[in-house]
Amino acid sequence: MEYYVNAQRQPNGDHEVHEERCTYMPGAANRRYLGSFSNCYAAVAAAKQIYPAANGCLHCCPACHTG
């Protein structure tokens, strides 16, 4: 699966990680490609290297969403 991180912070400070097919995917100007990963845990770990407050999207990566 291909993953992206939202370059814009959410109101709570998180940068959400999304699967490529997510209906809540940010627009092209507001997302950064993370790469291809076998699960959301690896994608969120990669995103945390860029944005320490990265978190999985509640809708497409619920297993990696930490509230």
C-alpha positions as CSV (number, residue, x, y, z in Angstrom):
1,M,0.0,0.0,0.0
2,E,1.2,3.5,-0.8
3,Y,1.1,6.0,2.1
4,Y,1.1,9.8,2.4
5,V,1.3,12.2,5.3
6,N,-0.6,15.4,5.6
7,A,1.9,18.3,5.6
8,Q,-0.7,20.5,7.4
9,R,-1.2,19.9,11.1
10,Q,-4.7,19.1,12.3
11,P,-6.1,21.3,15.1
12,N,-4.7,18.9,17.7
13,G,-1.2,19.2,16.2
14,D,-1.1,15.8,14.4
15,H,0.1,15.2,10.9
16,E,-2.2,12.4,9.7
17,V,-1.0,9.4,7.7
18,H,-3.3,8.2,4.9
19,E,-3.5,5.2,2.6
20,E,-3.6,6.2,-1.1
21,R,-7.2,5.2,-1.4
22,C,-8.4,7.2,1.6
23,T,-11.4,9.5,1.0
24,Y,-9.9,11.9,3.5
25,M,-6.6,12.2,1.6
26,P,-5.4,15.8,1.6
27,G,-5.0,17.6,-1.7
28,A,-1.7,17.2,-3.7
29,A,-0.3,20.5,-2.4
30,N,-0.8,19.4,1.3
31,R,0.5,15.9,1.3
32,R,3.9,14.3,1.2
33,Y,4.6,10.8,-0.2
34,L,6.0,8.4,2.4
35,G,6.4,5.3,0.3
36,S,5.1,1.8,0.0
37,F,4.7,-0.1,3.3
38,S,3.1,-3.4,4.3
39,N,1.2,-1.8,7.2
40,C,0.3,1.5,8.7
41,Y,2.7,1.0,11.6
42,A,5.7,1.2,9.3
43,A,4.2,4.2,7.5
44,V,3.5,6.1,10.7
45,A,7.1,5.3,11.9
46,A,8.4,6.8,8.7
47,A,6.2,9.9,9.0
48,K,7.4,10.4,12.6
49,Q,10.9,10.9,11.1
50,I,9.5,14.0,9.4
51,Y,6.7,15.0,11.7
52,P,7.2,13.7,15.3
53,A,3.4,14.2,15.9
54,A,2.4,11.9,13.1
55,N,-0.7,9.7,13.7
56,G,-2.7,7.3,11.6
57,C,-6.0,8.5,10.0
58,L,-9.0,7.4,11.9
59,H,-10.7,6.3,8.7
60,C,-8.1,4.5,6.7
61,C,-5.5,3.6,9.4
62,P,-7.6,3.0,12.5
63,A,-5.2,0.5,13.9
64,C,-2.5,3.3,14.0
65,H,-4.8,6.1,15.2
66,T,-4.0,7.0,18.8
67,G,-6.9,9.3,19.5
